[in-house]
């Protein structure tokens, strides 16, 4: 017959210091797991992080829009206007 100690990993020790160390290690692992789960379910924080990442990609360090982005948007607008004008003729 197996006991719960046999199925849970290493055999139990009677050394109090080893038991305390094992408890502290388990607590630290559990805290890390809870923190990771909390980070995954915090949708508002994740959305804010993504927003700031996107904002950093499309703006210069001074907060102005990147010139290449402005040029690309202007070109796309001109293309759409040109296509609409051409189709209506």
Biopython code that builds the backbone (N, CA, C, O; Angstrom):
import numpy as np
from Bio.PDB.StructureBuilder import StructureBuilder

atoms = [
    (1, "UNK", "N", (0.839, -1.177, 0.000)),
    (1, "UNK", "CA", (0.000, 0.000, 0.000)),
    (1, "UNK", "C", (0.882, 1.238, 0.000)),
    (1, "UNK", "O", (1.858, 1.312, 0.747)),
    (2, "UNK", "N", (0.537, 2.219, -0.845)),
    (2, "UNK", "CA", (1.337, 3.440, -0.897)),
    (2, "UNK", "C", (0.709, 4.503, -0.021)),
    (2, "UNK", "O", (-0.513, 4.594, 0.099)),
    (3, "UNK", "N", (1.559, 5.300, 0.585)),
    (3, "UNK", "CA", (1.090, 6.405, 1.417)),
    (3, "UNK", "C", (1.160, 7.688, 0.603)),
    (3, "UNK", "O", (1.838, 7.720, -0.425)),
    (4, "UNK", "N", (0.484, 8.742, 1.028)),
    (4, "UNK", "CA", (0.553, 10.004, 0.294)),
    (4, "UNK", "C", (1.983, 10.505, 0.130)),
    (4, "UNK", "O", (2.298, 11.133, -0.882)),
    (5, "UNK", "N", (2.838, 10.248, 1.081)),
    (5, "UNK", "CA", (4.228, 10.690, 0.969)),
    (5, "UNK", "C", (4.936, 9.975, -0.172)),
    (5, "UNK", "O", (5.826, 10.548, -0.799)),
    (6, "UNK", "N", (4.551, 8.718, -0.453)),
    (6, "UNK", "CA", (5.183, 7.956, -1.531)),
    (6, "UNK", "C", (4.820, 8.526, -2.901)),
    (6, "UNK", "O", (5.624, 8.443, -3.829)),
    (7, "UNK", "N", (3.643, 9.095, -3.045)),
    (7, "UNK", "CA", (3.181, 9.558, -4.354)),
    (7, "UNK", "C", (3.503, 11.032, -4.602)),
    (7, "UNK", "O", (3.368, 11.495, -5.734)),
    (8, "UNK", "N", (3.920, 11.774, -3.592)),
    (8, "UNK", "CA", (4.157, 13.197, -3.736)),
    (8, "UNK", "C", (5.611, 13.566, -4.003)),
    (8, "UNK", "O", (5.939, 14.751, -3.941)),
    (9, "UNK", "N", (6.461, 12.662, -4.283)),
    (9, "UNK", "CA", (7.842, 13.009, -4.598)),
    (9, "UNK", "C", (8.809, 12.409, -3.599)),
    (9, "UNK", "O", (8.647, 11.266, -3.172)),
    (10, "UNK", "N", (9.819, 13.188, -3.227)),
    (10, "UNK", "CA", (10.857, 12.641, -2.353)),
    (10, "UNK", "C", (10.300, 12.250, -0.987)),
    (10, "UNK", "O", (9.269, 12.756, -0.542)),
    (11, "UNK", "N", (11.002, 11.351, -0.351)),
    (11, "UNK", "CA", (10.536, 10.881, 0.947)),
    (11, "UNK", "C", (10.645, 12.009, 1.964)),
    (11, "UNK", "O", (11.551, 12.838, 1.885)),
    (12, "UNK", "N", (9.718, 12.038, 2.920)),
    (12, "UNK", "CA", (9.729, 13.104, 3.917)),
    (12, "UNK", "C", (10.950, 12.989, 4.819)),
    (12, "UNK", "O", (11.455, 11.898, 5.087)),
    (13, "UNK", "N", (11.397, 14.130, 5.270)),
    (13, "UNK", "CA", (12.545, 14.143, 6.163)),
    (13, "UNK", "C", (12.082, 14.605, 7.535)),
    (13, "UNK", "O", (11.069, 15.293, 7.657)),
    (14, "UNK", "N", (12.810, 14.234, 8.543)),
    (14, "UNK", "CA", (12.427, 14.643, 9.889)),
    (14, "UNK", "C", (13.278, 15.825, 10.356)),
    (14, "UNK", "O", (13.150, 16.265, 11.498)),
    (15, "UNK", "N", (14.148, 16.342, 9.478)),
    (15, "UNK", "CA", (14.996, 17.469, 9.828)),
    (15, "UNK", "C", (14.163, 18.762, 9.751)),
    (15, "UNK", "O", (13.708, 19.129, 8.668)),
    (16, "UNK", "N", (13.962, 19.446, 10.864)),
    (16, "UNK", "CA", (13.119, 20.651, 10.861)),
    (16, "UNK", "C", (13.631, 21.748, 9.929)),
    (16, "UNK", "O", (12.829, 22.438, 9.299)),
    (17, "UNK", "N", (14.939, 21.920, 9.831)),
    (17, "UNK", "CA", (15.487, 22.953, 8.944)),
    (17, "UNK", "C", (15.190, 22.625, 7.484)),
    (17, "UNK", "O", (14.862, 23.518, 6.703)),
    (18, "UNK", "N", (15.301, 21.363, 7.113)),
    (18, "UNK", "CA", (15.004, 20.960, 5.736)),
    (18, "UNK", "C", (13.523, 21.156, 5.431)),
    (18, "UNK", "O", (13.157, 21.560, 4.327)),
    (19, "UNK", "N", (12.683, 20.869, 6.410)),
    (19, "UNK", "CA", (11.242, 21.057, 6.222)),
    (19, "UNK", "C", (10.927, 22.540, 6.045)),
    (19, "UNK", "O", (10.131, 22.904, 5.178)),
    (20, "UNK", "N", (11.543, 23.399, 6.858)),
    (20, "UNK", "CA", (11.314, 24.844, 6.731)),
    (20, "UNK", "C", (11.771, 25.354, 5.360)),
    (20, "UNK", "O", (11.079, 26.142, 4.716)),
    (21, "UNK", "N", (12.947, 24.890, 4.927)),
    (21, "UNK", "CA", (13.458, 25.299, 3.610)),
    (21, "UNK", "C", (12.510, 24.857, 2.502)),
    (21, "UNK", "O", (12.255, 25.604, 1.558)),
    (22, "UNK", "N", (11.988, 23.631, 2.622)),
    (22, "UNK", "CA", (11.053, 23.125, 1.624)),
    (22, "UNK", "C", (9.767, 23.958, 1.618)),
    (22, "UNK", "O", (9.229, 24.265, 0.554)),
    (23, "UNK", "N", (9.282, 24.317, 2.791)),
    (23, "UNK", "CA", (8.073, 25.143, 2.879)),
    (23, "UNK", "C", (8.322, 26.515, 2.253)),
    (23, "UNK", "O", (7.488, 27.004, 1.491)),
    (24, "UNK", "N", (9.441, 27.130, 2.559)),
    (24, "UNK", "CA", (9.759, 28.449, 1.995)),
    (24, "UNK", "C", (9.896, 28.384, 0.469)),
    (24, "UNK", "O", (9.430, 29.279, -0.236)),
    (25, "UNK", "N", (10.531, 27.335, -0.034)),
    (25, "UNK", "CA", (10.678, 27.157, -1.480)),
    (25, "UNK", "C", (9.310, 26.972, -2.136)),
    (25, "UNK", "O", (9.044, 27.528, -3.201)),
    (26, "UNK", "N", (8.451, 26.192, -1.495)),
    (26, "UNK", "CA", (7.108, 25.972, -2.016)),
    (26, "UNK", "C", (6.304, 27.267, -1.996)),
    (26, "UNK", "O", (5.572, 27.552, -2.944)),
    (27, "UNK", "N", (6.428, 28.052, -0.933)),
    (27, "UNK", "CA", (5.733, 29.340, -0.859)),
    (27, "UNK", "C", (6.195, 30.283, -1.974)),
    (27, "UNK", "O", (5.387, 30.961, -2.608)),
    (28, "UNK", "N", (7.500, 30.310, -2.195)),
    (28, "UNK", "CA", (8.038, 31.182, -3.248)),
    (28, "UNK", "C", (7.529, 30.740, -4.619)),
    (28, "UNK", "O", (7.147, 31.572, -5.443)),
    (29, "UNK", "N", (7.525, 29.428, -4.859)),
    (29, "UNK", "CA", (7.008, 28.913, -6.137)),
    (29, "UNK", "C", (5.528, 29.244, -6.306)),
    (29, "UNK", "O", (5.092, 29.628, -7.391)),
    (30, "UNK", "N", (4.770, 29.094, -5.240)),
    (30, "UNK", "CA", (3.345, 29.391, -5.294)),
    (30, "UNK", "C", (3.111, 30.884, -5.535)),
    (30, "UNK", "O", (2.223, 31.254, -6.304)),
    (31, "UNK", "N", (3.893, 31.734, -4.890)),
    (31, "UNK", "CA", (3.759, 33.179, -5.092)),
    (31, "UNK", "C", (4.073, 33.550, -6.538)),
    (31, "UNK", "O", (3.382, 34.379, -7.130)),
    (32, "UNK", "N", (5.115, 32.938, -7.109)),
    (32, "UNK", "CA", (5.450, 33.200, -8.516)),
    (32, "UNK", "C", (4.311, 32.766, -9.436)),
    (32, "UNK", "O", (3.979, 33.464, -10.395)),
    (33, "UNK", "N", (3.722, 31.624, -9.141)),
    (33, "UNK", "CA", (2.622, 31.116, -9.958)),
    (33, "UNK", "C", (1.405, 32.032, -9.871)),
    (33, "UNK", "O", (0.776, 32.333, -10.886)),
    (34, "UNK", "N", (1.078, 32.471, -8.668)),
    (34, "UNK", "CA", (-0.066, 33.369, -8.484)),
    (34, "UNK", "C", (0.188, 34.694, -9.204)),
    (34, "UNK", "O", (-0.719, 35.234, -9.838)),
    (35, "UNK", "N", (1.410, 35.224, -9.113)),
    (35, "UNK", "CA", (1.736, 36.476, -9.807)),
    (35, "UNK", "C", (1.604, 36.319, -11.320)),
    (35, "UNK", "O", (1.088, 37.208, -11.997)),
    (36, "UNK", "N", (2.070, 35.194, -11.846)),
    (36, "UNK", "CA", (1.969, 34.955, -13.287)),
    (36, "UNK", "C", (0.507, 34.843, -13.725)),
    (36, "UNK", "O", (0.131, 35.381, -14.766)),
    (37, "UNK", "N", (-0.305, 34.159, -12.948)),
    (37, "UNK", "CA", (-1.727, 34.039, -13.274)),
    (37, "UNK", "C", (-2.428, 35.392, -13.188)),
    (37, "UNK", "O", (-3.266, 35.719, -14.028)),
    (38, "UNK", "N", (-2.085, 36.168, -12.181)),
    (38, "UNK", "CA", (-2.691, 37.487, -12.022)),
    (38, "UNK", "C", (-2.331, 38.383, -13.206)),
    (38, "UNK", "O", (-3.175, 39.135, -13.692)),
    (39, "UNK", "N", (-1.091, 38.310, -13.670)),
    (39, "UNK", "CA", (-0.670, 39.121, -14.818)),
    (39, "UNK", "C", (-1.438, 38.720, -16.078)),
    (39, "UNK", "O", (-1.758, 39.568, -16.910)),
    (40, "UNK", "N", (-1.729, 37.435, -16.214)),
    (40, "UNK", "CA", (-2.448, 36.970, -17.403)),
    (40, "UNK", "C", (-3.909, 37.400, -17.412)),
    (40, "UNK", "O", (-4.468, 37.644, -18.481)),
    (41, "UNK", "N", (-4.529, 37.495, -16.259)),
    (41, "UNK", "CA", (-5.947, 37.830, -16.228)),
    (41, "UNK", "C", (-6.198, 39.329, -16.065)),
    (41, "UNK", "O", (-7.352, 39.755, -16.107)),
    (42, "UNK", "N", (-5.172, 40.128, -15.882)),
    (42, "UNK", "CA", (-5.337, 41.573, -15.737)),
    (42, "UNK", "C", (-5.405, 42.195, -17.126)),
    (42, "UNK", "O", (-4.406, 42.685, -17.655)),
    (43, "UNK", "N", (-6.598, 42.166, -17.702)),
    (43, "UNK", "CA", (-6.810, 42.606, -19.082)),
    (43, "UNK", "C", (-6.535, 44.099, -19.225)),
    (43, "UNK", "O", (-5.940, 44.528, -20.214)),
    (44, "UNK", "N", (-6.957, 44.883, -18.258)),
    (44, "UNK", "CA", (-6.757, 46.330, -18.338)),
    (44, "UNK", "C", (-5.263, 46.664, -18.411)),
    (44, "UNK", "O", (-4.846, 47.480, -19.233)),
    (45, "UNK", "N", (-4.477, 46.045, -17.567)),
    (45, "UNK", "CA", (-3.034, 46.306, -17.574)),
    (45, "UNK", "C", (-2.397, 45.848, -18.881)),
    (45, "UNK", "O", (-1.552, 46.546, -19.443)),
    (46, "UNK", "N", (-2.800, 44.681, -19.361)),
    (46, "UNK", "CA", (-2.243, 44.183, -20.622)),
    (46, "UNK", "C", (-2.590, 45.107, -21.782)),
    (46, "UNK", "O", (-1.764, 45.327, -22.668)),
    (47, "UNK", "N", (-3.819, 45.656, -21.784)),
    (47, "UNK", "CA", (-4.227, 46.594, -22.836)),
    (47, "UNK", "C", (-3.403, 47.873, -22.758)),
    (47, "UNK", "O", (-3.002, 48.418, -23.786)),
    (48, "UNK", "N", (-3.150, 48.353, -21.544)),
    (48, "UNK", "CA", (-2.335, 49.557, -21.385)),
    (48, "UNK", "C", (-0.915, 49.326, -21.877)),
    (48, "UNK", "O", (-0.336, 50.196, -22.528)),
    (49, "UNK", "N", (-0.353, 48.174, -21.577)),
    (49, "UNK", "CA", (1.007, 47.859, -22.026)),
    (49, "UNK", "C", (1.054, 47.816, -23.549)),
    (49, "UNK", "O", (1.969, 48.374, -24.154)),
    (50, "UNK", "N", (0.080, 47.160, -24.176)),
    (50, "UNK", "CA", (0.046, 47.099, -25.642)),
    (50, "UNK", "C", (-0.122, 48.480, -26.256)),
    (50, "UNK", "O", (0.508, 48.791, -27.267)),
    (51, "UNK", "N", (-0.974, 49.320, -25.647)),
    (51, "UNK", "CA", (-1.175, 50.674, -26.145)),
    (51, "UNK", "C", (0.132, 51.452, -26.119)),
    (51, "UNK", "O", (0.481, 52.118, -27.094)),
    (52, "UNK", "N", (0.857, 51.370, -25.005)),
    (52, "UNK", "CA", (2.117, 52.109, -24.899)),
    (52, "UNK", "C", (3.173, 51.567, -25.864)),
    (52, "UNK", "O", (3.969, 52.337, -26.402)),
    (53, "UNK", "N", (3.188, 50.258, -26.087)),
    (53, "UNK", "CA", (4.121, 49.690, -27.066)),
    (53, "UNK", "C", (3.812, 50.217, -28.464)),
    (53, "UNK", "O", (4.720, 50.596, -29.204)),
    (54, "UNK", "N", (2.534, 50.239, -28.824)),
    (54, "UNK", "CA", (2.131, 50.740, -30.138)),
    (54, "UNK", "C", (2.433, 52.226, -30.263)),
    (54, "UNK", "O", (2.927, 52.678, -31.297)),
    (55, "UNK", "N", (2.141, 52.978, -29.228)),
    (55, "UNK", "CA", (2.412, 54.414, -29.236)),
    (55, "UNK", "C", (3.909, 54.672, -29.418)),
    (55, "UNK", "O", (4.295, 55.570, -30.165)),
    (56, "UNK", "N", (4.746, 53.894, -28.745)),
    (56, "UNK", "CA", (6.194, 54.050, -28.888)),
    (56, "UNK", "C", (6.655, 53.737, -30.303)),
    (56, "UNK", "O", (7.617, 54.333, -30.786)),
    (57, "UNK", "N", (5.980, 52.810, -30.971)),
    (57, "UNK", "CA", (6.375, 52.445, -32.335)),
    (57, "UNK", "C", (5.978, 53.491, -33.359)),
    (57, "UNK", "O", (6.660, 53.639, -34.374)),
    (58, "UNK", "N", (4.886, 54.229, -33.125)),
    (58, "UNK", "CA", (4.394, 55.164, -34.138)),
    (58, "UNK", "C", (4.750, 56.617, -33.855)),
    (58, "UNK", "O", (4.434, 57.493, -34.660)),
    (59, "UNK", "N", (5.398, 56.888, -32.730)),
    (59, "UNK", "CA", (5.799, 58.255, -32.432)),
    (59, "UNK", "C", (7.299, 58.342, -32.198)),
    (59, "UNK", "O", (7.957, 57.351, -31.882)),
    (60, "UNK", "N", (7.822, 59.551, -32.362)),
    (60, "UNK", "CA", (9.235, 59.808, -32.075)),
    (60, "UNK", "C", (9.386, 60.011, -30.572)),
    (60, "UNK", "O", (8.388, 60.124, -29.861)),
    (61, "UNK", "N", (10.615, 60.059, -30.085)),
    (61, "UNK", "CA", (10.804, 60.298, -28.645)),
    (61, "UNK", "C", (10.191, 61.609, -28.148)),
    (61, "UNK", "O", (9.901, 61.738, -26.959)),
    (62, "UNK", "N", (9.990, 62.577, -29.035)),
    (62, "UNK", "CA", (9.370, 63.839, -28.629)),
    (62, "UNK", "C", (7.845, 63.766, -28.647)),
    (62, "UNK", "O", (7.187, 64.730, -28.258)),
    (63, "UNK", "N", (7.269, 62.651, -29.087)),
    (63, "UNK", "CA", (5.827, 62.485, -29.110)),
    (63, "UNK", "C", (5.177, 62.816, -30.438)),
    (63, "UNK", "O", (3.959, 62.698, -30.577)),
    (64, "UNK", "N", (5.966, 63.229, -31.414)),
    (64, "UNK", "CA", (5.434, 63.559, -32.732)),
    (64, "UNK", "C", (5.270, 62.277, -33.560)),
    (64, "UNK", "O", (5.999, 61.308, -33.351)),
    (65, "UNK", "N", (4.319, 62.271, -34.493)),
    (65, "UNK", "CA", (4.169, 61.088, -35.362)),
    (65, "UNK", "C", (5.434, 60.880, -36.196)),
    (65, "UNK", "O", (6.080, 61.842, -36.611)),
    (66, "UNK", "N", (5.772, 59.636, -36.433)),
    (66, "UNK", "CA", (6.957, 59.333, -37.255)),
    (66, "UNK", "C", (6.695, 59.792, -38.686)),
    (66, "UNK", "O", (5.618, 59.549, -39.230)),
    (67, "UNK", "N", (7.686, 60.463, -39.301)),
    (67, "UNK", "CA", (7.497, 60.994, -40.664)),
    (67, "UNK", "C", (7.147, 59.912, -41.682)),
    (67, "UNK", "O", (6.321, 60.144, -42.564)),
    (68, "UNK", "N", (7.757, 58.746, -41.574)),
    (68, "UNK", "CA", (7.457, 57.678, -42.528)),
    (68, "UNK", "C", (6.016, 57.203, -42.400)),
    (68, "UNK", "O", (5.403, 56.800, -43.389)),
    (69, "UNK", "N", (5.478, 57.248, -41.196)),
    (69, "UNK", "CA", (4.088, 56.872, -40.984)),
    (69, "UNK", "C", (3.157, 57.916, -41.597)),
    (69, "UNK", "O", (2.168, 57.574, -42.247)),
    (70, "UNK", "N", (3.481, 59.187, -41.386)),
    (70, "UNK", "CA", (2.675, 60.264, -41.961)),
    (70, "UNK", "C", (2.691, 60.173, -43.483)),
    (70, "UNK", "O", (1.655, 60.328, -44.129)),
    (71, "UNK", "N", (3.869, 59.922, -44.053)),
    (71, "UNK", "CA", (3.973, 59.781, -45.508)),
    (71, "UNK", "C", (3.181, 58.604, -46.025)),
    (71, "UNK", "O", (2.535, 58.700, -47.069)),
    (72, "UNK", "N", (3.220, 57.496, -45.312)),
    (72, "UNK", "CA", (2.468, 56.316, -45.722)),
    (72, "UNK", "C", (0.964, 56.543, -45.676)),
    (72, "UNK", "O", (0.239, 56.129, -46.580)),
    (73, "UNK", "N", (0.500, 57.199, -44.622)),
    (73, "UNK", "CA", (-0.928, 57.499, -44.512)),
    (73, "UNK", "C", (-1.351, 58.461, -45.617)),
    (73, "UNK", "O", (-2.407, 58.287, -46.225)),
    (74, "UNK", "N", (-0.523, 59.480, -45.877)),
    (74, "UNK", "CA", (-0.850, 60.442, -46.942)),
    (74, "UNK", "C", (-0.909, 59.740, -48.296)),
    (74, "UNK", "O", (-1.805, 60.016, -49.095)),
    (75, "UNK", "N", (0.025, 58.845, -48.560)),
    (75, "UNK", "CA", (0.028, 58.110, -49.823)),
    (75, "UNK", "C", (-1.224, 57.233, -49.940)),
    (75, "UNK", "O", (-1.829, 57.155, -51.009)),
    (76, "UNK", "N", (-1.605, 56.587, -48.861)),
    (76, "UNK", "CA", (-2.804, 55.735, -48.889)),
    (76, "UNK", "C", (-4.061, 56.567, -49.141)),
    (76, "UNK", "O", (-4.932, 56.159, -49.909)),
    (77, "UNK", "N", (-4.158, 57.720, -48.503)),
    (77, "UNK", "CA", (-5.317, 58.591, -48.709)),
    (77, "UNK", "C", (-5.370, 59.059, -50.163)),
    (77, "UNK", "O", (-6.432, 59.048, -50.785)),
    (78, "UNK", "N", (-4.221, 59.469, -50.700)),
    (78, "UNK", "CA", (-4.182, 59.905, -52.097)),
    (78, "UNK", "C", (-4.569, 58.773, -53.042)),
    (78, "UNK", "O", (-5.262, 59.002, -54.033)),
    (79, "UNK", "N", (-4.129, 57.564, -52.743)),
    (79, "UNK", "CA", (-4.473, 56.413, -53.571)),
    (79, "UNK", "C", (-5.976, 56.173, -53.557)),
    (79, "UNK", "O", (-6.574, 55.958, -54.612)),
    (80, "UNK", "N", (-6.589, 56.204, -52.398)),
    (80, "UNK", "CA", (-8.029, 55.984, -52.291)),
    (80, "UNK", "C", (-8.788, 57.097, -53.014)),
    (80, "UNK", "O", (-9.738, 56.821, -53.747)),
    (81, "UNK", "N", (-8.379, 58.342, -52.816)),
    (81, "UNK", "CA", (-9.040, 59.455, -53.495)),
    (81, "UNK", "C", (-8.889, 59.312, -55.008)),
    (81, "UNK", "O", (-9.844, 59.535, -55.753)),
    (82, "UNK", "N", (-7.713, 58.948, -55.455)),
    (82, "UNK", "CA", (-7.481, 58.751, -56.882)),
    (82, "UNK", "C", (-8.344, 57.640, -57.454)),
    (82, "UNK", "O", (-8.900, 57.786, -58.542)),
    (83, "UNK", "N", (-8.459, 56.540, -56.739)),
    (83, "UNK", "CA", (-9.286, 55.431, -57.210)),
    (83, "UNK", "C", (-10.759, 55.813, -57.261)),
    (83, "UNK", "O", (-11.452, 55.459, -58.215)),
    (84, "UNK", "N", (-11.242, 56.517, -56.266)),
    (84, "UNK", "CA", (-12.639, 56.957, -56.267)),
    (84, "UNK", "C", (-12.888, 57.914, -57.422)),
    (84, "UNK", "O", (-13.890, 57.797, -58.127)),
    (85, "UNK", "N", (-11.984, 58.850, -57.613)),
    (85, "UNK", "CA", (-12.127, 59.821, -58.704)),
    (85, "UNK", "C", (-12.113, 59.109, -60.063)),
    (85, "UNK", "O", (-12.909, 59.435, -60.943)),
    (86, "UNK", "N", (-11.212, 58.141, -60.229)),
    (86, "UNK", "CA", (-11.072, 57.410, -61.491)),
    (86, "UNK", "C", (-12.323, 56.576, -61.779)),
    (86, "UNK", "O", (-12.766, 56.495, -62.925)),
    (87, "UNK", "N", (-12.901, 55.946, -60.721)),
    (87, "UNK", "CA", (-14.079, 55.086, -60.918)),
    (87, "UNK", "C", (-15.332, 55.923, -61.255)),
    (87, "UNK", "O", (-16.243, 55.422, -61.914)),
    (88, "UNK", "N", (-15.382, 57.163, -60.819)),
    (88, "UNK", "CA", (-16.557, 58.005, -61.066)),
    (88, "UNK", "C", (-16.524, 58.652, -62.447)),
    (88, "UNK", "O", (-17.537, 59.196, -62.888)),
    (89, "UNK", "N", (-15.424, 58.609, -63.116)),
    (89, "UNK", "CA", (-15.311, 59.246, -64.435)),
    (89, "UNK", "C", (-16.001, 58.465, -65.498)),
    (89, "UNK", "O", (-15.997, 58.868, -66.661)),
]
sb = StructureBuilder()
sb.init_structure("model")
sb.init_model(0)
sb.init_chain("A")
sb.init_seg("    ")
for serial, (resi, resn, name, xyz) in enumerate(atoms, 1):
    if name == "N":
        sb.init_residue(resn, " ", resi, " ")
    sb.init_atom(name, np.array(xyz, "f"), 0.0, 1.0, " ", f" {name:<3s}", serial, name[0])
structure = sb.get_structure()
